[in-house]
Amino acid sequence: MHDIVDLRSDTLTLPTPEMREAMARAPVGDDVWEEDPTVKRLEALAAERLGKAAGLFVTSGTMGNLVSVVSQTQTGQEVVLDLDSHIFNYEVAGAAVVGNVQMRPVKTARGFLTPDQVREALRPANIHLPPTGLVCVENTHNRHGGTCCTPEEISAIAAVAHEASVPVHLDGARLFNAAVALKRPARDFARDVDSVTFCVSKGLGAPVGSVICGSTDLIARARRVRKMLGGGMRQAGIIAAAGIVALERMVDRLAEDHANARALAEGVSKLPGLSVDLASVQTNIVIFRVERGGTAAASAAATAELVAGSGARKVKIHAIGPTAIRCVTHKDIDAEDIGRTLDAFAEITRKW
Ligand SMILES: *Cc1c(COP(=O)(O)O)cnc(C)c1O
C-alpha cells in the first residue's frame, strides 16, 4: 500500500533500490566516443531480447521514434501510420519538422492497420504523389487502452510494406507489456520489422531512456541522427545501468500490473455512471467513460468531480478527454491501492 495512489501514468514509476545501486556502481566512459561499457551492455542486451543485430540507447521514446523515422526516410516522403498513434498525436510533429516527411494517418478499428489498409495507403509511382517512405505500427496501443496485436499481425503488415520495398518501424514503447500479456517472446513481435523502440522508463521502472534496435547499418545511421538531435550523451552508463536492471528484473512482474488493471476495470464497470470496455483492458491501461445526467456538460462536470474527489482521497487520476479517464497500473501500485481507488470512486459516484 502506498500513501498516494498515482494512476496517472507508468512514467511516474520510481527507480528500485537495485537500480540505484547499479547506477552508483556502473563503469562508465564517453558514449559519444563509444567508450561507455554500461551503455554498450544495455544496447547488446536489448538487441538480443528483440532478436536484432544492434541497439542504440536514446533519451526517450519520442527521440527513439524520431531517430527511427529520420534514419529511414528521405525529405518529401510519406509515413503511413494509425490516426490514433503516439507518433502522429503526441510527438510535437517532430517527424514533419525535423524529418521533412508527410504523415499519412489512417483511421483503424483497433489502432492497427490491416494488411489491406497498408496496401491501399502505399503510393503508386506517379509524378504527383509523395513516395511512401515508412510504415509504423504501435504495440501496445496507447490511445486504444493498451491493446495488443500479435506478432503474426505485425508480420502481415510488414510483408505488404516490404513487397513495396518500404521499411517498417515498431513503436513498442510498451512492447514488453504486449509480450507478457500474450505470453510471447518480445523478439517475435520485432522479427519482421526494420526498427523497433521500447521504453525502459515506463512500466519497466528505469528513470530515463529507450532503446532502438535494428540492423547494424540502421543503428549506425541512427547514431548519427541521434547526435544531430543533441542526443549524444557522455557518461550515460549511469542511466543505462538502470535500464539493464529493468530488462533483467522488471519484465515478468508486468503481469501483476495487468492483473491490477483488470481488477480496477472490473470494479469500475460495476459503478454507476462509469463505463469501461472490458475487452480493451489487455495490459496495464484502463480507459473508462463518465456519464451523468444525459448531457455532455453534466458528464464533463462529473468527470472533473471524479478527478478532484479522487485527488482529495490521495488517488491521482488523469482525464484524457472531457468525459474520459485513463488509469495506468505500474510497479508502484499494488492490489490494496486498487481497492482504495475503487472505494474512492464508489464514495464519489454513490450520490450520482
Ligand atoms: C510513451 C510513449 C512514447 C514516448 O515515450 P517518451 O519516453 O514519453 O517520449 C511513444 N510511443 C508510445 C506508444 C508511448 O506510449
The ligand as a Tripos MOL2 file, in Angstrom:
@<TRIPOS>MOLECULE
LIG
   15    15     1     0     0
SMALL
NO_CHARGES

@<TRIPOS>ATOM
      1 C1          5.1050    6.9720  -24.0390 C.3       1 LIG1
      2 C2          5.0700    6.6170  -25.4580 C.ar      1 LIG1
      3 C3          6.0330    7.1280  -26.3370 C.ar      1 LIG1
      4 C4          7.0220    8.2020  -25.9400 C.3       1 LIG1
      5 O1          7.8560    7.9000  -24.9030 O.3       1 LIG1
      6 P1          8.5290    9.0840  -24.0580 P.3       1 LIG1
      7 O2          9.6340    8.3830  -23.3920 O.co2     1 LIG1
      8 O3          7.4530    9.5740  -23.1400 O.co2     1 LIG1
      9 O4          8.9900   10.1270  -25.0030 O.co2     1 LIG1
     10 C5          5.9910    6.7060  -27.6470 C.ar      1 LIG1
     11 N1          5.0590    5.8400  -28.0700 N.ar      1 LIG1
     12 C6          4.1260    5.3430  -27.2630 C.ar      1 LIG1
     13 C7          3.1320    4.3680  -27.8010 C.3       1 LIG1
     14 C8          4.0670    5.7280  -25.9310 C.ar      1 LIG1
     15 O5          3.1220    5.2400  -25.1320 O.3       1 LIG1
@<TRIPOS>BOND
     1     1     2 1
     2     2     3 ar
     3     2    14 ar
     4     3     4 1
     5     3    10 ar
     6     4     5 1
     7     5     6 1
     8     6     7 2
     9     6     8 1
    10     6     9 1
    11    10    11 ar
    12    11    12 ar
    13    12    13 1
    14    12    14 ar
    15    14    15 1
@<TRIPOS>SUBSTRUCTURE
     1 LIG1         1 GROUP 0 **** ****
